[in-house]
Amino acid sequence: RLYPRIVDAAYDVVLGLRPELRVMGSSYPTKDGSAARDYIHVTDLVDAHVKLMAALRGNSLLYYNVGNGMPYTVLEIIKVVERVTG
C-alpha cells in the first residue's frame, strides 16, 4: 500500500508489512508538531451522510463539516497503536 491511512500504516509496521513509518512534517502548530486531524468512525460518517441528505431538501448549503471537534495528531494516533498492540 503506497498511501494508506495513518492507522493502517501503523498496523502494517506492527505486522511487519512495512519496515517503518515516516511522519511527514514536524512544525505544525500542534502540541507535538505533527499534523492534526479530526478522526471519526465510519459509522458516524454514514450517519452524517444520511442526516445530510435529509438536511439538503430545500436547502442551498452545499457543504457540511463532519467531525467531533477533538482532533488528534499523527503522533498521538501512532502512540495509541503502540499502546494497543504492545
ZIMO-V835415 format. One line per field, one symbol per residue. psi: psi as a letter, one per 20 degrees, with the letter a starting at -180 (. if undefined). burial: # if it has 9 or more other C-alpha atoms within 8 Angstrom, else .. A space follows every 50 residues. Layout:
psi->???
burial->???
This chain:
psi->pgmrqggggghhghijiqhroppppjkqlrhjirqqqnpqqhhhggghgg hgghhiojpipjqqporjjnqqrghggghggggii.
burial->.....##.#####....#.......#...#..####.#......#..#.. .#...#..............#####.##..#.....
